[in-house]
Amino acid sequence: MTRIPPPVIVEGARGATASVIWLHGLGADGHDFEPIVAELDLPTDHGIRFVFPHAPVRPITINRGMAMRGWYDVAENDLTRREDEAGIRDSARILSEHIAGQRVLGIDNRRIVLAGFSQGGAIALFAGLRHHEPLAGIMALSTYLPLPLTLPAEASPANVNVPIFMAHGSFDPVIPARQGDASAKLLMASGYKVEWRSYPMPHSVCEEEVADISRWLRQRLPA
């Protein structure tokens, strides 16, 4: 893996009092979701710092070993088989370092949201549910819960009540909606507070979803 550049940072109009750490999907980079900040149409004084980290560059098995930015390797289309546990845990560590970086900058852990799309959402779920400090929320878009069998033993008591927003496209050909739905139901059965949303779209983000994300962020990170 190559050296990871600093994350893309989008500051609010005033000093930051909260942070959203947002992870991109496979093959993208930290700039991928940078434009969504303006689309969220948050109040001008929202005080939210958006942090968009870059994943490491690594060979991806399903893409014939081609090197690209990815939070973990993917061996086959069925993402629940042959999971790259080492890669998942390494990226969870990277995300934890970004959380620590925001804490050093004065952001309270209860004012930090972890977010991500596809692979990035999987890491946000995996790391957030294991984080030792209570978080403001976890947002997981077009994704699933990786390594679910390890969660009961590793879940952090600090985040048993963390609000979780999960959204998925009903026509998603990359991560089928049934997989995201199954992960949401597993989390609900485990006692987590999950808000599940489905939209008539493929592996992407739509206007209605952006509006729901904006509403949810306003609730989680009030000015």
N, C-alpha and C positions, 0 to 999 in steps of 0.2 A: 504494500500500500504506500502511496505517496504522501508527502506532507499535506496536511489539510489547511487551506487558506482561512483567514478570519471570516466569521459569519457576515452576512449582509445585515445591516442594521437600519431600521426605519424608525426614527424618533417622532414622538408626538409634537404638537405645537408648544407644549410647556414641558417642564421637567418630568421625567418618568417617575410614576408612582406604582407602575405595574409592568409586567413583561409577558409577552406571548412568545414562546420558543417554538418555531414552526418548522418541521422537517419535511423535505421534499421527497418525491418518489424516485424509483429506480431510473437511472440514466439522466436525471435532471440535475439541478444544482440549487444553491441558495437563492438565486435570482428568480426561480420559477414562480414562486408565489408572492414575490415582492409587489406586483401590481395590485394584488387583492386588497392591500391596505386601504387604498383610495376607494375601491369598490364597496368596502364595508360601510362607508358613509357614517363613520363614528363622529360624535360631537368633536368640535375643533379643540376642546380642552380636555380630551379623554385621558391624556397622560400615560398612554400605553406605549411601551417600547416593543417593537416587533423585531425578533431575532431570527434570522433564517440561516442556520448552519449549512455547510457543505458536507456531504457524506464523503468518506474515503473513496479513493479509486481502487477497485478490486476486480479480479476476473469473475465473470458471471457465467456459471456453467450452462444455464439454459440458453444463453446467447453465444454458444460455441466458445466460451472462455474469453470473450471480448472484455477488455478492461473498461470500466465505466464507474461513475459514482453510484454507489449502492451501500445501503446500511448493512446488508448481509447478502450472502450468496443465495441463489435460487437454483435448485437442482432439477426441478421438473414443474409441470403446470399445476399439479396438485400441491399447493403450498403447505399442506399439513403433513406431507411426507418428506423425509430426509431434510429436516429443518437444520439450518446452519446455526446451531446453538452458540458456537464460539463467536461467530460474527454478530449475532443478536446481542449477546452479553457485552461484547466490545463496544457496540454502538450505544447500548444503554449506559455504559460508562462514559462515553463521549457526551451524551445528553446530560448526565449528572454533572459533568464538568461545566457545561453551559449554565445549568441551574446555579451551581456554586459561584460562577462568574457574575451572575445577576445579583446574588446575595451580597457579594463583595461590593457591588455598586449601590447597595442600599435598598434593594427591593426585598420586601418581606416575602417569605415563601408562600404565604396565604394570598399573595397578589401575583402569583406566577401560574400561567396556564401552559400546559404542554399540548402541542397540536401537531398534526401531521397528515399527509396524504399517502395512501398506498403503503409502501414500505415504511415511510416516515410515520404514518399513523400506527403501524404495528409496534414500532419502537416507542412511540409516545405512550401507548397502552402498557407495554411490557415494563418500561422504566418507571412510569408514573405510579403504577399500582404497587411497586416495590420501594418507592422513595421513602426515606426515613422521616421527612417533614411533611406536614399537611400542605397540599397544593390547592389553588383556586379551582382547578378543573383540568380535565383531559378531553381533547377534541380529536376524534379519530375518523378520518374521511376515507371512504372507499377502501376499507381495510378489514383486518381480522385480528384476533388475539393469538400471537405466536406462543409456542410452548405452553399450552394451557394446563397440562398436567403438573407443571412445576409451581403454578400459582398458589394453591392452598398452603404449601409449606413456606413460600417466599413472600406472600403478600404482607405489606407493611400495615400495622395497626393504625398508623398515622393517616392513611388514605382509604379507610374502609367506607367513609362517607363522601369521598370526592365525587363531585358531579361529573358525569361522563356524557359527552355528546357524540353519537355515532350516526353517520349518514352514508348512504350508498345509492348507486345508480341501479335501477331494476334491470337494465340492459348491459350491465358490466361484463365484458368478455374476458377481462384480465383476472379479477377477483370476483367470482360470482356473488350476487346479492345473498344467496342462501348461506354462503360462508360468513359474510358479515352479520347476517341475522342470527346465525347459530352462535357466533361469538357474543353478540349482545344478550341473547337469551341465557347463555352460560353465565355471564357476569350478573345478570339480574337474579338468576337462581342462587348465586353466591352472595346475594345481598347488596350488590352495588346499585347505585342510582343511575340508570342509563336512560337517556332520551334518544330514541331511535327514530330516524327519518329516512324515507325512501323517495327517490325522485325518478321520473322517466328519462333516464340519461345513461350513457355508457360510462367508461372509466374516466370521469371528468368532474367538473364542478359547474353547477348551473346557477342562474340568477336567483331562483327561489331559495336554493341552498345558501347562497351568500347572504341573503336577507335573514335566514334562520341563524346563521353563524353570528351575524351582527347582533341580533337580539340576544343570543345566548352569551356572547362576550360582555354585553352591557350588564347583564344580570350577574355574571361572575366577577366582573371587574368594574363596579360602579365608580364614578368619578369621586 
